[in-house]
Amino acid sequence: MSNLSIRLKKRDHIPTIKALALRLAAIIFALIICSFVIISITHMNPVQIYGGVINGAIGTSRRAWVTIRDMLVLFLVAAGLVPAFKMKFWNIGAEGQILMGGLASAALMIYGSSLPNWLLLFFSIAASCIAGMVWAVIPAFFKAKYNTNETLFTLMMNYVAMQIITFCIVFWENPPGSNTVGVINSVTEKGWFPAIFGLKYGLNLILVVIVAVSITLYLKYTKHGYELTVVGESQDTARYAGIAVKKVIIRTMSLSGAVCGFAGNLIVSGASHTISTSLAGGRGFTAIIVAWMAEFNTWAMAAFATLLVFMENGAIQIASQFSLNENVSEILTGIIIFFLIGSEFFINYEVVLEKKEVL
Protein backbone atom coordinates (compact mmCIF):
# COMPACT_ATOMS: atom_id res chain seq x y z
CA MET A 1 0.00 0.00 0.00
CA SER A 2 1.32 3.47 -0.83
CA ASN A 3 0.48 6.99 0.33
CA LEU A 4 0.90 10.10 -1.78
CA SER A 5 2.67 12.94 0.04
CA ILE A 6 3.30 16.49 -0.96
CA ARG A 7 6.38 18.47 0.01
CA LEU A 8 8.05 21.70 -0.97
CA LYS A 9 11.53 21.74 -2.43
CA LYS A 10 13.64 24.85 -2.87
CA ARG A 11 14.64 25.38 -6.47
CA ASP A 12 18.33 25.61 -7.26
CA HIS A 13 17.57 27.44 -10.49
CA ILE A 14 14.63 28.38 -12.65
CA PRO A 15 14.88 29.53 -16.29
CA THR A 16 14.21 33.23 -16.76
CA ILE A 17 11.44 32.51 -19.30
CA LYS A 18 9.67 30.20 -16.85
CA ALA A 19 9.92 32.77 -14.03
CA LEU A 20 8.51 35.44 -16.35
CA ALA A 21 5.68 33.11 -17.38
CA LEU A 22 4.78 32.50 -13.72
CA ARG A 23 4.65 36.23 -13.05
CA LEU A 24 2.48 36.87 -16.12
CA ALA A 25 0.15 34.04 -15.08
CA ALA A 26 -0.10 35.63 -11.62
CA ILE A 27 -1.11 38.96 -13.16
CA ILE A 28 -3.74 37.27 -15.36
CA PHE A 29 -5.24 35.40 -12.40
CA ALA A 30 -5.15 38.62 -10.36
CA LEU A 31 -7.07 40.50 -13.06
CA ILE A 32 -9.68 37.73 -13.16
CA ILE A 33 -10.16 37.97 -9.39
CA CYS A 34 -10.26 41.77 -9.69
CA SER A 35 -13.09 41.43 -12.20
CA PHE A 36 -15.22 39.55 -9.68
CA VAL A 37 -14.38 42.15 -7.01
CA ILE A 38 -15.40 44.97 -9.36
CA ILE A 39 -18.71 43.30 -10.15
CA SER A 40 -19.48 42.66 -6.46
CA ILE A 41 -18.58 46.18 -5.31
CA THR A 42 -19.64 48.40 -8.20
CA HIS A 43 -22.06 46.19 -10.19
CA MET A 44 -20.31 47.52 -13.28
CA ASN A 45 -18.60 45.96 -16.27
CA PRO A 46 -14.94 45.27 -15.29
CA VAL A 47 -13.82 46.14 -18.80
CA GLN A 48 -15.14 49.68 -18.30
CA ILE A 49 -13.24 50.01 -15.02
CA TYR A 50 -10.03 48.73 -16.57
CA GLY A 51 -10.57 51.14 -19.43
CA GLY A 52 -10.90 53.94 -16.89
CA VAL A 53 -7.63 52.93 -15.25
CA ILE A 54 -5.83 52.90 -18.61
CA ASN A 55 -7.35 56.25 -19.58
CA GLY A 56 -6.42 57.79 -16.24
CA ALA A 57 -2.82 56.62 -16.47
CA ILE A 58 -1.97 57.13 -20.15
CA GLY A 59 -5.15 58.43 -21.78
CA THR A 60 -3.50 61.71 -22.81
CA SER A 61 0.06 62.83 -23.36
CA ARG A 62 0.01 64.78 -20.10
CA ARG A 63 -1.33 61.82 -18.10
CA ALA A 64 1.27 59.53 -19.63
CA TRP A 65 4.11 61.84 -18.64
CA VAL A 66 2.71 62.25 -15.12
CA THR A 67 2.69 58.46 -14.83
CA ILE A 68 6.27 58.31 -16.12
CA ARG A 69 7.28 61.06 -13.68
CA ASP A 70 5.79 59.25 -10.68
CA MET A 71 7.23 55.92 -11.83
CA LEU A 72 10.70 57.45 -12.05
CA VAL A 73 10.55 58.63 -8.43
CA LEU A 74 9.36 55.25 -7.14
CA PHE A 75 11.96 53.44 -9.24
CA LEU A 76 14.71 55.75 -7.99
CA VAL A 77 13.82 55.13 -4.34
CA ALA A 78 13.75 51.36 -4.94
CA ALA A 79 17.18 51.58 -6.59
CA GLY A 80 18.44 53.55 -3.60
CA LEU A 81 17.27 50.84 -1.20
CA VAL A 82 19.02 48.02 -3.08
CA PRO A 83 22.60 48.59 -1.76
CA ALA A 84 21.35 48.62 1.85
CA PHE A 85 19.13 45.56 1.38
CA LYS A 86 21.90 43.59 -0.34
CA MET A 87 23.99 44.31 2.75
CA LYS A 88 21.00 43.10 4.82
CA PHE A 89 20.65 46.51 6.44
CA TRP A 90 16.89 46.95 6.58
CA ASN A 91 16.52 50.60 5.65
CA ILE A 92 12.87 51.41 6.40
CA GLY A 93 13.68 55.11 6.56
CA ALA A 94 13.54 56.01 2.87
CA GLU A 95 10.41 58.06 3.57
CA GLY A 96 12.31 60.34 5.95
CA GLN A 97 15.33 60.52 3.64
CA ILE A 98 13.06 61.64 0.79
CA LEU A 99 11.51 64.29 3.05
CA MET A 100 14.89 65.66 4.13
CA GLY A 101 16.14 65.71 0.54
CA GLY A 102 13.01 67.58 -0.54
CA LEU A 103 13.39 70.00 2.38
CA ALA A 104 16.98 70.79 1.40
CA SER A 105 15.88 71.45 -2.19
CA ALA A 106 13.08 73.74 -1.04
CA ALA A 107 15.44 75.67 1.23
CA LEU A 108 17.87 76.26 -1.66
CA MET A 109 15.01 77.36 -3.92
CA ILE A 110 13.82 79.87 -1.30
CA TYR A 111 17.17 81.28 -0.18
CA GLY A 112 19.22 80.81 -3.35
CA SER A 113 16.84 82.31 -5.90
CA SER A 114 19.40 85.00 -6.78
CA LEU A 115 21.76 82.38 -8.22
CA PRO A 116 21.77 81.41 -11.91
CA ASN A 117 19.32 78.56 -12.42
CA TRP A 118 21.93 76.00 -13.51
CA LEU A 119 24.00 76.71 -10.39
CA LEU A 120 20.94 76.66 -8.15
CA LEU A 121 19.94 73.27 -9.59
CA PHE A 122 23.43 71.92 -8.98
CA PHE A 123 23.43 73.09 -5.36
CA SER A 124 19.88 71.85 -4.72
CA ILE A 125 20.72 68.37 -6.07
CA ALA A 126 23.90 68.28 -3.99
CA ALA A 127 22.10 69.53 -0.87
CA SER A 128 19.30 66.98 -1.23
CA CYS A 129 21.80 64.13 -1.58
CA ILE A 130 23.73 65.33 1.47
CA ALA A 131 20.54 65.72 3.54
CA GLY A 132 19.36 62.21 2.67
CA MET A 133 22.85 60.89 3.34
CA VAL A 134 23.00 62.46 6.80
CA TRP A 135 19.56 61.08 7.65
CA ALA A 136 20.73 57.59 6.68
CA VAL A 137 24.18 57.76 8.28
CA ILE A 138 22.77 58.48 11.75
CA PRO A 139 21.13 55.03 12.15
CA ALA A 140 24.04 53.43 10.24
CA PHE A 141 26.55 54.83 12.76
CA PHE A 142 24.61 53.48 15.73
CA LYS A 143 24.20 50.13 13.99
CA ALA A 144 27.91 49.91 13.27
CA LYS A 145 28.99 51.18 16.68
CA TYR A 146 26.37 49.77 19.06
CA ASN A 147 24.54 47.16 16.95
CA THR A 148 21.18 48.92 17.38
CA ASN A 149 18.07 47.70 15.57
CA GLU A 150 18.22 49.47 12.21
CA THR A 151 14.59 48.72 11.34
CA LEU A 152 13.19 50.59 14.34
CA PHE A 153 15.83 53.34 14.16
CA THR A 154 15.25 54.16 10.48
CA LEU A 155 11.48 53.93 10.97
CA MET A 156 11.55 56.46 13.84
CA MET A 157 13.69 58.81 11.75
CA ASN A 158 10.74 59.11 9.34
CA TYR A 159 8.57 60.70 12.04
CA VAL A 160 11.34 63.08 13.11
CA ALA A 161 11.66 64.21 9.48
CA MET A 162 7.90 64.82 9.32
CA GLN A 163 8.06 67.06 12.37
CA ILE A 164 10.94 69.05 10.90
CA ILE A 165 8.95 69.51 7.67
CA THR A 166 5.93 70.66 9.72
CA PHE A 167 8.06 73.28 11.49
CA CYS A 168 9.50 74.58 8.21
CA ILE A 169 6.04 74.80 6.63
CA VAL A 170 4.92 77.05 9.49
CA PHE A 171 8.16 79.07 9.20
CA TRP A 172 7.91 79.48 5.40
CA GLU A 173 4.13 79.57 5.00
CA ASN A 174 2.98 81.63 2.03
CA PRO A 175 0.67 83.44 2.18
CA PRO A 176 0.79 83.98 5.97
CA GLY A 177 -1.84 81.95 7.83
CA SER A 178 -2.26 79.44 5.00
CA ASN A 179 -0.23 76.72 6.74
CA THR A 180 1.28 75.85 3.35
CA VAL A 181 4.44 76.90 1.56
CA GLY A 182 2.70 77.34 -1.76
CA VAL A 183 4.44 76.99 -5.11
CA ILE A 184 8.03 78.17 -4.64
CA ASN A 185 9.33 80.71 -7.19
CA SER A 186 6.15 80.39 -9.23
CA VAL A 187 7.00 83.53 -11.22
CA THR A 188 10.72 83.08 -11.87
CA GLU A 189 10.70 79.25 -11.83
CA LYS A 190 14.13 79.37 -10.19
CA GLY A 191 15.25 75.93 -9.02
CA TRP A 192 12.75 74.16 -11.31
CA PHE A 193 13.95 71.44 -13.67
CA PRO A 194 13.91 72.87 -17.22
CA ALA A 195 12.28 71.09 -20.14
CA ILE A 196 14.71 68.95 -22.15
CA PHE A 197 14.12 68.30 -25.87
CA GLY A 198 10.68 69.80 -25.39
CA LEU A 199 9.82 67.27 -22.67
CA LYS A 200 8.73 68.69 -19.33
CA TYR A 201 10.05 65.69 -17.39
CA GLY A 202 12.86 64.83 -19.78
CA LEU A 203 15.57 65.84 -17.28
CA ASN A 204 13.91 63.66 -14.62
CA LEU A 205 14.17 60.68 -16.98
CA ILE A 206 17.81 61.31 -17.88
CA LEU A 207 18.94 61.74 -14.27
CA VAL A 208 17.10 58.65 -13.01
CA VAL A 209 18.54 56.49 -15.79
CA ILE A 210 22.06 57.73 -15.00
CA VAL A 211 21.65 57.00 -11.28
CA ALA A 212 20.07 53.57 -11.84
CA VAL A 213 22.78 52.45 -14.28
CA SER A 214 25.49 53.80 -11.97
CA ILE A 215 24.13 51.84 -8.99
CA THR A 216 23.91 48.66 -11.09
CA LEU A 217 27.52 49.02 -12.24
CA TYR A 218 28.63 49.91 -8.70
CA LEU A 219 27.09 46.77 -7.24
CA LYS A 220 28.28 44.41 -9.98
CA TYR A 221 31.74 45.62 -10.92
CA THR A 222 33.32 47.56 -8.04
CA LYS A 223 35.20 46.47 -4.96
CA HIS A 224 32.75 48.34 -2.74
CA GLY A 225 29.83 46.48 -4.30
CA TYR A 226 31.58 43.17 -3.65
CA GLU A 227 32.34 44.14 -0.06
CA LEU A 228 28.77 45.09 0.83
CA THR A 229 27.54 41.80 -0.66
CA VAL A 230 30.01 39.83 1.48
CA VAL A 231 28.97 41.79 4.58
CA GLY A 232 25.34 40.95 3.81
CA GLU A 233 26.10 37.24 3.50
CA SER A 234 28.18 37.03 6.69
CA GLN A 235 29.82 39.73 8.76
CA ASP A 236 32.17 37.18 10.32
CA THR A 237 33.34 36.04 6.89
CA ALA A 238 33.80 39.67 5.86
CA ARG A 239 35.96 40.36 8.91
CA TYR A 240 37.99 37.23 8.23
CA ALA A 241 38.57 38.48 4.68
CA GLY A 242 39.86 41.77 6.06
CA ILE A 243 36.82 43.88 5.20
CA ALA A 244 36.13 46.81 7.54
CA VAL A 245 32.49 45.96 8.29
CA LYS A 246 31.65 49.18 10.17
CA LYS A 247 33.08 51.28 7.36
CA VAL A 248 31.11 49.33 4.75
CA ILE A 249 27.86 49.77 6.70
CA ILE A 250 28.25 53.54 6.94
CA ARG A 251 29.47 53.89 3.36
CA THR A 252 26.63 51.82 1.92
CA MET A 253 23.97 53.65 3.90
CA SER A 254 25.50 56.95 2.78
CA LEU A 255 24.89 55.88 -0.81
CA SER A 256 21.38 54.61 -0.07
CA GLY A 257 20.41 57.79 1.77
CA ALA A 258 21.93 60.05 -0.90
CA VAL A 259 19.86 58.41 -3.65
CA CYS A 260 16.66 58.61 -1.58
CA GLY A 261 17.47 62.25 -0.78
CA PHE A 262 17.89 62.92 -4.49
CA ALA A 263 14.41 61.46 -5.00
CA GLY A 264 13.19 64.28 -2.74
CA ASN A 265 14.86 66.76 -5.06
CA LEU A 266 13.22 65.06 -8.02
CA ILE A 267 9.82 65.60 -6.39
CA VAL A 268 10.37 69.23 -5.33
CA SER A 269 12.51 70.67 -8.14
CA GLY A 270 11.30 68.32 -10.85
CA ALA A 271 7.57 68.12 -10.14
CA SER A 272 5.61 69.72 -7.28
CA HIS A 273 7.81 72.78 -6.54
CA THR A 274 6.59 72.83 -2.94
CA ILE A 275 6.88 70.82 0.26
CA SER A 276 4.42 69.16 2.60
CA THR A 277 4.42 66.33 5.12
CA SER A 278 2.93 64.11 2.38
CA LEU A 279 5.81 64.94 0.04
CA ALA A 280 7.08 61.34 -0.04
CA GLY A 281 3.54 59.99 -0.49
CA GLY A 282 4.36 56.56 0.93
CA ARG A 283 6.92 55.90 -1.80
CA GLY A 284 9.55 54.96 0.76
CA PHE A 285 7.43 51.99 1.85
CA THR A 286 6.10 51.07 -1.60
CA ALA A 287 9.68 51.02 -2.93
CA ILE A 288 10.46 48.23 -0.46
CA ILE A 289 7.83 46.06 -2.16
CA VAL A 290 9.19 47.00 -5.60
CA ALA A 291 12.79 46.14 -4.67
CA TRP A 292 11.89 42.80 -3.06
CA MET A 293 9.51 41.64 -5.79
CA ALA A 294 12.15 42.47 -8.43
CA GLU A 295 14.81 40.60 -6.43
CA PHE A 296 16.98 43.73 -6.76
CA ASN A 297 17.03 43.48 -10.56
CA THR A 298 17.14 46.99 -12.02
CA TRP A 299 14.91 46.42 -15.04
CA ALA A 300 12.43 44.30 -13.08
CA MET A 301 12.16 47.15 -10.55
CA ALA A 302 11.31 49.53 -13.39
CA ALA A 303 8.55 47.15 -14.54
CA PHE A 304 7.04 46.71 -11.07
CA ALA A 305 7.24 50.46 -10.36
CA THR A 306 5.43 51.14 -13.64
CA LEU A 307 2.66 48.65 -12.80
CA LEU A 308 2.02 50.09 -9.33
CA VAL A 309 2.08 53.73 -10.46
CA PHE A 310 -0.12 52.86 -13.43
CA MET A 311 -2.80 51.46 -11.12
CA GLU A 312 -2.44 54.31 -8.63
CA ASN A 313 -2.77 57.07 -11.21
CA GLY A 314 -5.66 55.26 -12.86
CA ALA A 315 -7.60 55.65 -9.60
CA ILE A 316 -8.08 59.36 -10.24
CA GLN A 317 -9.91 58.71 -13.49
CA ILE A 318 -12.00 55.93 -11.93
CA ALA A 319 -13.12 58.24 -9.14
CA SER A 320 -14.20 61.02 -11.48
CA GLN A 321 -15.60 58.97 -14.37
CA PHE A 322 -17.59 56.41 -12.38
CA SER A 323 -18.13 58.34 -9.11
CA LEU A 324 -16.21 55.69 -7.20
CA ASN A 325 -13.90 55.91 -4.24
CA GLU A 326 -10.19 55.82 -5.11
CA ASN A 327 -9.84 52.95 -2.64
CA VAL A 328 -11.37 50.67 -5.27
CA SER A 329 -8.19 50.98 -7.33
CA GLU A 330 -6.08 50.42 -4.22
CA ILE A 331 -7.98 47.18 -3.60
CA LEU A 332 -7.22 46.09 -7.16
CA THR A 333 -3.56 47.01 -6.74
CA GLY A 334 -3.42 45.04 -3.48
CA ILE A 335 -4.85 41.95 -5.19
CA ILE A 336 -2.28 42.19 -7.97
CA ILE A 337 0.57 42.58 -5.45
CA PHE A 338 -0.76 39.59 -3.49
CA PHE A 339 -0.69 37.37 -6.58
CA LEU A 340 2.75 38.63 -7.59
CA ILE A 341 4.12 37.81 -4.15
CA GLY A 342 2.49 34.39 -4.45
CA SER A 343 4.20 33.84 -7.79
CA GLU A 344 7.56 34.50 -6.13
CA PHE A 345 6.86 31.54 -3.83
CA PHE A 346 6.42 29.20 -6.80
CA ILE A 347 9.48 30.70 -8.47
CA ASN A 348 11.63 29.86 -5.45
CA TYR A 349 9.97 26.57 -4.51
CA GLU A 350 8.46 23.65 -6.38
CA VAL A 351 5.77 21.24 -5.26
CA VAL A 352 7.01 17.63 -5.25
CA LEU A 353 4.66 14.63 -5.16
CA GLU A 354 6.12 11.54 -3.55
CA LYS A 355 4.79 8.03 -3.16
CA LYS A 356 5.61 6.33 0.12
CA GLU A 357 5.15 2.66 0.65
CA VAL A 358 3.23 1.84 3.87
CA LEU A 359 3.37 -1.66 5.34
C-alpha angles and dihedrals in degrees: 000000000000135000125209113228131186124213138167121242125192112238118237091202140351125196114253092236091054092048090050091049091052091051093048090049089051091053092049092050090046092053090050091053089045089056091058090047091051092050093048095047104034104018086223135126108274090216089063091051092049088048089053091052092051092046092048093050103039106358093118135022091254093050091048092053092046088054090049090048093052092043091053092055094048091045091049093052091048090051089050092054094051098079091051094045093048086055087049091242102140101220104191091160101084089112091061093042090054090049093051092047090051091047092053090050092049092049091053091048091052100042100028100049091118091066123093109270096244091053092045090052091050093051093044092052091047092046093049092051091049092047092051090045093053091048090053097041093058095067090035091057093051091046092051095042104035104013092239121175104273094195094061094037096053091042092054090048088064091063093046089053090051091054092050090051090049091053093049092049089056090045094048100032113151122222096024113258094021094104088219134094094223124207107328116230091354091166102042096029088215112171093019120127108253123230113266121208087349092303116125093209097030093112090051089056095047094048095047092050091050092050094045094049091045092053091048092051091044093054096043105037111024133084091236091055090051092048096052090049091053091048089052092052096047131343091200091055090047092053091048089053090053097254116150097233097189091050092049092050093052094041094049094047089049088059093044093049093045092055092047089047089052088054086061089055090049089056097045104035096027102041128357101028090207140070135237138156088262091055094116092045094204092299091129090064097037089052089061089061091046094051094047096045090050091048087231092299109147099217093042088053089054090052095048092045090052092050094050095045090045091057093042095051091044088062091073092059092044091054094051100036099044100023090242132145115260088233088077089070091045089055089052091048090050091052091051091049090049092054092044091053088048090053089055088060092057090044091057098036136037129207112239123197115208132185116218122193113229120197 
